[in-house]
Amino acid sequence: MLSPKQIFQPSVFWLTAFGLGFLRPAPGTWGSLGGLIFWWFFLAELSLLTQLVIIVSYFLFSWWLCSRLINRLGIQDEPQIVADEVAGVWLALIFAPQVWWLALLAFGLFRFFDIAKPGVVGWLDANVHSGLGVMADDMMAGLISAGIVWLVLQI
């Protein structure tokens, strides 16, 4: 279990999304909300390709940090680790223009798939472990959410 006292460790600071993962209740929702706000102000107006490069870079760096932290502390997918929610919600938002209701739709869909873990999201959560396991199910939840947002935009 991560402690708020560990916030000053750079990997903990990063993986808890600058401490959002220590907020209660529902740290995953706080992390997702932080990701949504960051996207709104810093990523929304960037090109699809630029957003994708940022998301993939953030995912890879977070996966690496998470694997190291899990190995070092002997922990699992701790609720305080919310970098996976940040990456997932950014992916969910990748096709969305900066329109409030579409951003909320992507956020809501992502939270639903992340919490309910239907189908492949649940399989990844149950069968993939270590840092990749922490990140993979949220990325899949984000990908599914992005697909639904894209379909909504086509209608």
ZAMAR-126642 format. One record per residue (C-alpha): residue number from 1; chain; x, y, z. Coordinates in nm, 3 decimals, always signed. Each point is the difference from the previous one (the first is absolute). Example, Ala and Ser with C-alpha at 12.3 -4.5 7.8 and 13.67 -1.06 7.14 Angstrom:
! ZAMAR-126642
SITE pos unit       x       y       z
SITE   1    A  +1.230  -0.450  +0.780
SITE   2    A  +0.137  +0.344  -0.066
END
This chain:
! ZAMAR-126642
SITE pos unit       x       y       z
SITE   1    A  +0.000  +0.000  +0.000
SITE   2    A  +0.133  +0.339  -0.094
SITE   3    A  +0.007  +0.268  +0.265
SITE   4    A  -0.047  +0.375  -0.050
SITE   5    A  +0.343  +0.034  +0.167
SITE   6    A  +0.148  -0.160  -0.315
SITE   7    A  -0.130  +0.283  -0.222
SITE   8    A  +0.346  +0.156  -0.010
SITE   9    A  +0.144  -0.303  -0.179
SITE  10    A  -0.003  +0.098  -0.370
SITE  11    A  -0.150  -0.331  -0.117
SITE  12    A  -0.280  +0.018  +0.257
SITE  13    A  -0.065  +0.365  -0.085
SITE  14    A  -0.031  -0.090  -0.369
SITE  15    A  -0.203  -0.321  +0.041
SITE  16    A  -0.247  +0.163  +0.241
SITE  17    A  -0.051  +0.284  -0.252
SITE  18    A  +0.163  +0.257  +0.226
SITE  19    A  -0.181  -0.137  +0.305
SITE  20    A  -0.353  -0.035  -0.142
SITE  21    A  +0.015  -0.373  +0.070
SITE  22    A  +0.003  +0.073  +0.372
SITE  23    A  -0.340  +0.175  -0.014
SITE  24    A  -0.298  -0.193  +0.137
SITE  25    A  -0.246  -0.134  -0.084
SITE  26    A  +0.055  -0.142  -0.348
SITE  27    A  +0.364  +0.083  -0.078
SITE  28    A  -0.041  -0.134  -0.355
SITE  29    A  -0.273  +0.253  -0.067
SITE  30    A  +0.215  +0.280  +0.142
SITE  31    A  +0.288  -0.108  -0.223
SITE  32    A  -0.231  -0.017  -0.303
SITE  33    A  -0.141  +0.342  +0.080
SITE  34    A  +0.352  +0.140  +0.027
SITE  35    A  +0.078  -0.156  -0.338
SITE  36    A  -0.313  +0.153  -0.151
SITE  37    A  +0.085  +0.347  +0.131
SITE  38    A  +0.358  -0.029  -0.124
SITE  39    A  -0.126  -0.114  -0.343
SITE  40    A  -0.247  +0.290  -0.017
SITE  41    A  +0.264  +0.267  +0.063
SITE  42    A  +0.311  -0.153  -0.159
SITE  43    A  -0.078  -0.280  -0.246
SITE  44    A  -0.343  +0.061  -0.154
SITE  45    A  +0.118  +0.240  -0.268
SITE  46    A  +0.298  -0.211  -0.105
SITE  47    A  -0.015  -0.216  -0.311
SITE  48    A  -0.107  -0.362  +0.024
SITE  49    A  +0.354  -0.115  -0.074
SITE  50    A  +0.154  +0.227  +0.265
SITE  51    A  -0.252  -0.118  +0.258
SITE  52    A  +0.072  -0.363  -0.092
SITE  53    A  +0.377  +0.052  +0.039
SITE  54    A  -0.056  +0.161  +0.342
SITE  55    A  -0.235  -0.278  +0.112
SITE  56    A  +0.234  -0.279  -0.115
SITE  57    A  +0.301  +0.172  +0.160
SITE  58    A  -0.189  +0.053  +0.325
SITE  59    A  -0.121  -0.362  -0.006
SITE  60    A  +0.348  -0.143  -0.062
SITE  61    A  +0.166  +0.217  +0.265
SITE  62    A  -0.273  -0.076  +0.255
SITE  63    A  +0.019  -0.374  -0.077
SITE  64    A  +0.376  +0.007  +0.061
SITE  65    A  -0.032  +0.203  +0.322
SITE  66    A  -0.285  -0.218  +0.124
SITE  67    A  +0.195  -0.321  -0.063
SITE  68    A  +0.296  +0.137  +0.191
SITE  69    A  -0.216  +0.118  +0.294
SITE  70    A  -0.186  -0.331  +0.020
SITE  71    A  +0.326  -0.194  +0.004
SITE  72    A  +0.166  +0.234  +0.249
SITE  73    A  -0.286  +0.013  +0.251
SITE  74    A  -0.152  -0.343  -0.061
SITE  75    A  -0.343  +0.149  -0.066
SITE  76    A  -0.271  -0.069  -0.260
SITE  77    A  -0.248  +0.227  -0.176
SITE  78    A  -0.044  +0.241  +0.289
SITE  79    A  -0.303  +0.233  -0.017
SITE  80    A  +0.230  +0.300  +0.044
SITE  81    A  +0.165  -0.070  -0.337
SITE  82    A  -0.212  +0.199  -0.244
SITE  83    A  +0.239  +0.061  -0.289
SITE  84    A  -0.192  -0.278  -0.176
SITE  85    A  -0.322  +0.199  +0.036
SITE  86    A  +0.169  +0.311  -0.138
SITE  87    A  +0.131  -0.187  -0.306
SITE  88    A  -0.333  -0.177  -0.048
SITE  89    A  -0.213  +0.312  +0.013
SITE  90    A  +0.237  +0.178  -0.240
SITE  91    A  -0.045  -0.288  -0.242
SITE  92    A  -0.378  +0.014  +0.049
SITE  93    A  +0.012  +0.370  -0.095
SITE  94    A  +0.226  -0.033  -0.303
SITE  95    A  -0.275  +0.044  -0.262
SITE  96    A  -0.202  +0.253  +0.199
SITE  97    A  +0.002  +0.364  -0.095
SITE  98    A  +0.015  +0.244  +0.289
SITE  99    A  -0.375  -0.008  +0.062
SITE 100    A  -0.116  -0.037  +0.359
SITE 101    A  -0.264  -0.268  -0.053
SITE 102    A  +0.229  -0.216  -0.214
SITE 103    A  +0.275  +0.028  +0.260
SITE 104    A  -0.247  -0.105  +0.270
SITE 105    A  -0.126  -0.285  -0.220
SITE 106    A  +0.356  -0.130  -0.051
SITE 107    A  +0.071  +0.039  +0.373
SITE 108    A  -0.322  -0.183  +0.098
SITE 109    A  +0.055  -0.281  -0.248
SITE 110    A  +0.357  -0.043  +0.116
SITE 111    A  -0.100  -0.014  +0.367
SITE 112    A  -0.273  -0.254  -0.082
SITE 113    A  +0.236  -0.233  -0.186
SITE 114    A  +0.277  +0.047  +0.257
SITE 115    A  -0.229  -0.082  +0.294
SITE 116    A  -0.226  -0.268  -0.156
SITE 117    A  +0.288  -0.165  -0.190
SITE 118    A  -0.214  -0.181  -0.259
SITE 119    A  +0.152  -0.242  -0.249
SITE 120    A  +0.360  +0.057  -0.100
SITE 121    A  +0.044  +0.276  +0.261
SITE 122    A  -0.073  -0.251  +0.277
SITE 123    A  +0.215  -0.265  -0.164
SITE 124    A  +0.298  +0.238  -0.011
SITE 125    A  -0.059  +0.100  +0.362
SITE 126    A  -0.006  -0.363  +0.114
SITE 127    A  +0.274  -0.146  -0.218
SITE 128    A  +0.265  +0.263  -0.063
SITE 129    A  +0.215  +0.089  +0.298
SITE 130    A  +0.278  +0.234  +0.111
SITE 131    A  +0.025  +0.352  -0.142
SITE 132    A  -0.152  -0.103  -0.332
SITE 133    A  -0.296  -0.153  +0.182
SITE 134    A  -0.061  +0.323  +0.188
SITE 135    A  -0.007  +0.198  -0.324
SITE 136    A  -0.149  -0.241  -0.257
SITE 137    A  -0.362  -0.028  +0.116
SITE 138    A  -0.036  +0.378  +0.021
SITE 139    A  +0.147  +0.043  -0.346
SITE 140    A  -0.252  -0.249  -0.136
SITE 141    A  -0.282  +0.181  +0.184
SITE 142    A  +0.125  +0.322  -0.160
SITE 143    A  +0.020  -0.159  -0.345
SITE 144    A  -0.355  -0.132  +0.019
SITE 145    A  -0.125  +0.337  +0.125
SITE 146    A  +0.185  +0.179  -0.281
SITE 147    A  -0.166  -0.230  -0.252
SITE 148    A  -0.344  +0.084  +0.135
SITE 149    A  +0.077  +0.373  -0.003
SITE 150    A  +0.118  -0.034  -0.360
SITE 151    A  -0.326  -0.177  -0.092
SITE 152    A  -0.203  +0.276  +0.168
SITE 153    A  +0.190  +0.257  -0.205
SITE 154    A  -0.084  -0.189  -0.321
SITE 155    A  -0.374  +0.020  +0.067
END
